[in-house]
Amino acid sequence: MGRVSFPIVLLVLSVLLTSCYKDSNPYANMSSDYFTRMSEDSLKLDRQGIRATIDSLDKATKILTASDKYVRNYYSEGNPCLWIHGGDVSAAADSVLVMLDNAEEHGFRGSLFRADDIRADIARVRSLSCDGTALSNIFARLEYNLSLSYFRYITSLHYGFVSPNDIFNRIDTVYVDSVKKKMSRLCDMPVLRPDSIFYSKSVQMLSPDSIVGYVAGLSPQQPLYTLLKQRLANEELTPQQRKRVLCNMERCRWRLSTHIDDCKKYIEVNIPSFGLRAVDADSVLTMRIGCGTVKQKTPLLSSKIKRMELNPQWIVPKSIAKGIAYSYSYMHRNNMFIHDKKLGKLPPEQSSLEKILNGEQYIVQESGPKNSLGRIIFRFENSFSVFLHDTSSPWIFQYKNRAVSHGCVRVQKPYDLAVFLLEKKDQELMDKIHYSMTVQLDKTAKDYKPIDKSKMKKAVYLDKEIPLFISYYTVYYASNDNYIVEYEDIYGYDKHLAGKLAPYVK
């Protein structure tokens, strides 16, 4: 039998693919023999067969990403085809192919996206070279593979492959006793995941005029991601260096409820670089920080700084208090006292370890130059009781490894950070902050002078809360934002993240 003309094939396709649309079929009463006479067997379409083939392909596909379940539900509910239109494949499929060909720029494993299979099937359909395979099966493969790959690509690009909370909260084990144990919480990052609104919009963008710009906008927009992509393209990277870059690209893709891409003004603390960046549009304030030790890690989180407190008292955490509960001379030297819930303020000699552990007593350090929090603390909501603050030990900023705290973040330039946080740079307020941070509080000191209470501030509430991100990038900005360098993986997080990413990146 000779090859049927292309217009007739288009008519056959447009009629028999009505199962992919909700519109009625004006040719429904015509017998299948009518179309059989016009085409070769391999060019006949079986509308029920298309659905059956999509179903079989779906059952044979292992769920790998968040979007795979959406694709499965979409077709099982009998929704319209997304890529087959008028007897041909939508031109948007060509745009998707270009994106999939560039997936390795983001470090994605190419086999996730079936680009070669899609390209081959598009060529078969458009040339009518079925090679003995039923056209229905080819169209079914195209429809399913395009949907699977498109949604895998855009969800991975916009949300990442894995959840940081699932990874980092399953690393450190805390033993309650010799039998019972629990995992230490090291991360509280409220990451977003794809939802029905995201998927609906992604379907609406399936036109040649919309899809390219839409997908480009889903990629992380922060400059760090661009620099990481450029580094990934370096063919001289060792396997270990490449793995490290891939881990940090994934971190950029985690989309928080307040995302750094959407912030004009924010603060980012990066643990491995022992650094803080306070960004306000094109202005960047940088400083060194001290963070938690390996045993008492600073948690990863996002929050918003709400207020600053000047000359704070320090309520000593139980983990520290139990070691100094009966060290009376130490507490006296460091201006500490006991706060009893029933009896109020007591001298160190009346401390009780049992009451401290039960929460009936607290060890409190007075305000002043010896206070471990320094002269100012920056408070934000979090479930770890950690904060950014000044320090009474400024020499720690000369250390190369500044993992020295019990979890809080010590900042090198506390006054500069306080000024950065102010929405309006009111000189009178800034002068009061500076005075409060530098005035001598120790009445026994030689340089003590009476305090001018009119110049003192106890707290400053911000007119506008400032987003804060405590992050963990092992490839990050150097002193100059135009290039990035590697930092030591001080908490060993890359190993855990790389293991989870292995099926998705290469």
Beta strands, then each sheet from edge to edge (+ up, - down):
strand 1: 84-85
strand 2: 88-89
strand 3: 173-175
strand 4: 181-183
strand 5: 187-188
strand 6: 265-270
strand 7: 275-280
strand 8: 283-292
strand 9: 300-310
strand 10: 314-315
strand 11: 336-340
strand 12: 344-346
strand 13: 361-365
strand 14: 376-380
strand 15: 388-389
strand 16: 403-405
strand 17: 409-411
strand 18: 459-471
strand 19: 475-477
strand 20: 484-486
sheet 1: 1+ 2-
sheet 2: 3+ 4-
sheet 3: 5+ 9+ 14- 15+ 17+ 8- 7+ 6- 18-
sheet 4: 5+ 9+ 14- 15+ 17+ 8- 16-
sheet 5: 10+ 13- 11+ 12-
sheet 6: 19+ 20-
end
